[in-house]
Amino acid sequence: SVNSFEGPVLDLFKRVIDKVESEKSSLALQRRLNEDKLTLLTKRLEASEGEKSEYIKRYEDAINDKKKLTDEYMNRITDLQANRRSLDERYSNLLKTLDSTKHESTDWKRKYEQVLSRQKAEEDQASSEIASLKSRSSAAEARLAAAREQAQSAQEEAEEWKRKYDVAVREAKSALEKAAIVQERTNKQTQLREDVLREEFSGTLAEKDEEIKEKTAKIEHAEMCLTTLKLELK
């Protein structure tokens, strides 16, 4: 009958509809899960983009820092090279000054030897005249002895002057070598050492000038004594 047929069909339709509804619910749930996954992936992507931007910024900062350090390093190298050239020039000037002083000292020594030679010749002549004028030799011999003593003193002072000059040359050379060793240190240290070197060198030159003046004065005094003695002998 029709009723007996409708029952199974309705049951079949109901099962089909229930299955469709179940599949529909399952698909809806799957869709929501996929949407949640998409949302999570979107957030992760945004976070990854943020991290990417952060790392890009850090990379650019690192590049800029590297460039800044490189520029500073190159500037430092340029400054050190300029300082070295300046120090080399000052070192060369000091060497020239030292060489000039050495020549000047040699000239003074030569002049002193000439005066000493002339003084010795005059002493020999005075001795000859004294031998021929023994009646007046007592006072003349006393004066001659004084002149010889002054000449000996002048010679000893000249030798002492030469020794001090050699010491001054060694000290100046040592100071110049120290200045060359510290040429790559900071400008302040270099300037301080140069000031010390200049002060020591100036002091040595001033001392030498004083000694030269004293020696010259004594030589002139000895010449005056010999001249006076020669006039008295005549």
C-alpha positions in Angstrom: 0.0 0.0 0.0 0.9 3.6 -0.3 1.3 4.1 3.5 3.6 1.1 3.8 5.7 2.6 1.0 5.8 6.2 2.4 7.2 5.1 5.7 10.5 3.7 4.4 10.9 6.6 2.0 10.3 9.2 4.7 12.8 7.4 6.9 15.3 7.4 4.0 14.7 11.1 3.3 15.1 11.8 7.0 18.4 9.9 7.2 19.6 11.7 4.1 18.5 15.0 5.5 20.1 14.2 8.9 23.3 13.2 7.1 23.3 16.4 5.1 22.7 18.4 8.2 25.5 16.5 10.0 27.8 17.1 7.0 26.7 20.7 6.9 27.5 21.1 10.6 30.8 19.4 10.1 31.6 21.6 7.2 30.6 24.7 9.2 32.8 23.6 12.1 35.6 22.9 9.6 35.1 26.3 8.1 35.3 28.0 11.5 38.4 26.0 12.3 39.9 27.1 9.0 39.0 30.7 9.6 40.6 30.5 13.1 43.7 29.0 11.5 43.7 31.7 8.9 43.3 34.4 11.6 46.2 32.8 13.5 48.3 32.6 10.4 47.5 36.2 9.6 48.6 37.3 13.1 51.8 35.2 12.8 52.4 36.8 9.4 51.9 40.3 10.8 54.2 39.4 13.7 56.8 38.0 11.2 56.5 41.2 9.2 57.0 43.2 12.4 60.1 41.1 13.3 61.3 41.5 9.7 61.0 45.3 9.9 62.7 45.3 13.3 65.6 43.2 12.0 65.8 45.3 8.9 66.0 48.4 11.1 68.7 46.7 13.3 70.6 45.8 10.2 70.5 49.3 8.8 71.5 50.7 12.3 74.4 48.2 12.3 75.5 49.3 8.8 75.3 53.0 9.9 77.3 52.3 13.0 79.8 50.4 11.0 80.1 53.3 8.5 80.4 55.8 11.4 83.1 53.7 13.0 84.9 53.4 9.7 84.7 57.1 9.1 86.0 57.8 12.6 88.8 55.3 12.2 89.9 56.8 8.8 89.8 60.3 10.4 91.9 59.0 13.3 94.4 57.5 10.8 94.5 60.8 8.9 95.2 62.8 12.1 97.9 60.3 13.2 99.6 60.7 9.8 99.4 64.4 10.0 100.8 64.3 13.5 103.6 62.0 12.4 104.5 64.4 9.5 104.6 67.3 11.9 106.7 65.4 14.4 109.1 64.3 11.6 109.4 68.0 10.5 110.1 69.1 14.1 112.6 66.3 14.5 114.4 67.4 11.3 114.5 71.0 12.5 116.0 69.9 15.8 118.6 67.9 14.0 119.5 70.9 11.9 119.8 73.0 15.1 122.0 70.4 16.7 124.2 70.3 13.6 124.5 74.1 13.5 125.4 74.1 17.2 128.0 71.4 16.6 129.6 73.5 13.8 129.5 76.6 16.0 131.2 74.7 18.8 133.9 73.4 16.4 134.6 77.1 15.3 134.9 78.1 19.0 137.3 75.3 19.6 139.4 76.2 16.6 139.5 79.9 17.7 140.5 78.8 21.2 143.3 76.6 19.8 144.5 79.5 17.7 144.6 81.8 20.8 146.3 79.1 22.8 148.9 78.6 20.1 149.5 82.3 19.9 149.6 82.5 23.7 152.2 79.7 23.8 154.4 81.5 21.2 154.2 84.7 23.3 155.1 82.7 26.4 158.2 81.3 24.6 159.2 84.8 23.5 158.6 86.1 27.1 160.8 83.3 28.4 163.6 84.2 26.1 163.4 87.8 27.0 163.3 86.9 30.7 166.5 84.8 30.3 168.2 87.9 28.9 166.9 90.2 31.6 167.6 88.1 34.7 168.2 91.3 36.7 164.5 92.0 36.4 163.3 88.4 36.3 161.9 88.1 39.8 158.7 90.2 39.3 158.4 89.1 35.6 158.7 85.4 36.6 155.9 85.8 39.1 153.7 87.4 36.6 154.5 84.9 34.0 153.7 82.1 36.4 150.4 83.7 37.0 149.8 83.9 33.3 150.7 80.3 32.8 148.4 79.3 35.6 145.6 81.2 33.9 146.4 79.5 30.6 146.4 76.1 32.3 143.0 76.9 33.9 141.7 78.1 30.6 142.8 74.8 29.0 141.2 72.8 31.7 138.0 74.7 31.3 138.1 74.2 27.6 138.4 70.4 28.1 135.5 70.6 30.6 133.5 72.6 28.1 134.2 69.9 25.4 133.1 67.2 27.8 129.9 69.1 28.6 129.3 69.6 24.9 129.6 65.9 24.3 127.2 65.2 27.1 124.8 67.7 25.7 125.0 66.1 22.2 124.3 62.7 23.7 121.4 64.0 25.8 119.9 65.8 22.7 120.3 62.7 20.6 118.7 60.5 23.3 115.8 63.0 23.6 115.3 63.0 19.8 115.2 59.2 19.8 112.6 59.2 22.5 110.6 61.8 20.6 110.7 59.5 17.5 109.5 56.5 19.5 106.5 58.2 21.0 105.4 59.8 17.7 102.2 57.7 17.4 100.9 58.6 20.9 98.3 61.3 21.6 98.9 64.9 20.7 99.0 65.9 24.3 101.7 63.5 25.2 103.7 64.4 22.1 103.4 68.1 22.9 104.5 67.6 26.5 107.6 65.5 25.5 108.5 68.1 22.8 108.3 70.8 25.4 110.5 68.9 27.8 113.0 68.2 24.9 112.9 71.8 23.9 113.5 73.0 27.5 116.4 70.6 28.0 117.9 71.6 24.7 117.5 75.3 25.4 119.0 74.9 28.8 122.0 73.0 27.3 122.5 75.7 24.7 122.2 78.5 27.4 124.7 76.7 29.6 127.1 76.2 26.6 126.8 79.9 25.7 127.6 80.9 29.3 130.6 78.6 29.3 131.8 80.0 26.0 131.5 83.5 27.3 133.4 82.7 30.5 136.1 80.9 28.4 136.4 83.9 26.0 136.6 86.3 28.9 139.4 84.3 30.5 141.3 84.0 27.2 141.0 87.8 26.8 142.2 88.2 30.3 145.2 85.9 29.7 146.0 87.9 26.5 145.9 91.1 28.4 148.2 89.7 31.1 150.6 88.5 28.4 150.5 91.9 26.7 151.1 93.7 30.0 154.0 91.3 30.7 155.5 91.8 27.3 155.3 95.6 27.7 156.9 95.4 31.1 159.7 93.2 29.8 160.4 95.7 27.1 
